[in-house]
Amino acid sequence: MINVLQRPLESALVAQIEKEIEDKLVSAPVPKVARFVMYAHVPVVGYWRYRDRIVLRQVPAGAPQPPRAG
């Protein structure tokens, strides 16, 4: 590698750059956990799961509820 001043980069700096690229860009991504509140026309009763990727659950007891139609 050559820097903008046309001098060879030090091998320690090259190794550091390579390690940062590997750690931040190349390595396999780590699964992340997120929580979203979503609304539906009918309440969710129980839960629904798609593998270990998505879980839909009913709101906890005592949480605000939409008004019931009818």
C-alpha positions as CSV (number, residue, x, y, z in Angstrom):
1,M,0.0,0.0,0.0
2,I,1.1,3.5,-0.7
3,N,-0.2,6.6,1.1
4,V,-1.0,9.9,-0.4
5,L,2.6,11.1,0.2
6,Q,3.9,8.2,-1.9
7,R,5.7,6.7,1.0
8,P,5.2,3.0,2.0
9,L,2.9,2.6,4.9
10,E,4.3,1.0,8.0
11,S,3.5,-2.7,8.4
12,A,1.9,-2.1,11.8
13,L,-0.5,0.5,10.4
14,V,-1.3,-1.8,7.5
15,A,-2.0,-4.6,9.9
16,Q,-4.2,-2.3,12.0
17,I,-6.2,-1.2,8.9
18,E,-6.7,-4.8,7.8
19,K,-7.9,-5.9,11.3
20,E,-10.4,-3.0,11.4
21,I,-11.7,-3.9,8.0
22,E,-12.0,-7.6,9.0
23,D,-13.7,-6.8,12.3
24,K,-16.1,-4.1,11.1
25,L,-16.9,-5.1,7.5
26,V,-16.0,-8.7,6.7
27,S,-16.9,-10.7,9.8
28,A,-20.3,-12.4,9.9
29,P,-23.0,-10.1,11.3
30,V,-24.1,-10.6,14.9
31,P,-27.9,-11.2,15.3
32,K,-29.6,-8.1,16.8
33,V,-32.7,-7.9,19.0
34,A,-35.2,-5.2,18.4
35,R,-38.7,-4.4,19.8
36,F,-41.4,-2.7,17.8
37,V,-44.9,-1.8,18.9
38,M,-47.4,-2.4,16.1
39,Y,-51.2,-2.0,16.0
40,A,-53.8,-4.3,14.4
41,H,-57.5,-4.3,13.9
42,V,-57.9,-7.4,16.0
43,P,-56.0,-8.1,19.2
44,V,-53.3,-10.8,19.2
45,V,-54.1,-13.7,21.5
46,G,-51.2,-15.9,22.5
47,Y,-48.1,-15.6,20.3
48,W,-46.7,-16.6,16.9
49,R,-43.1,-17.4,16.1
50,Y,-41.1,-17.8,12.9
51,R,-38.0,-19.8,13.7
52,D,-35.8,-17.7,15.9
53,R,-36.3,-14.6,13.9
54,I,-39.7,-13.1,14.6
55,V,-42.1,-13.4,17.5
56,L,-45.5,-11.7,17.7
57,R,-46.9,-11.5,21.2
58,Q,-50.0,-10.0,22.8
59,V,-49.5,-6.9,24.9
60,P,-49.0,-7.5,28.6
61,A,-52.0,-7.3,31.0
62,G,-52.6,-3.7,32.1
63,A,-51.2,-2.2,28.9
64,P,-53.4,0.4,27.1
65,Q,-55.9,-1.3,24.8
66,P,-57.9,0.1,21.8
67,P,-61.6,0.5,22.3
68,R,-63.6,-2.6,21.3
69,A,-66.0,-2.3,18.3
70,G,-69.6,-3.1,18.8
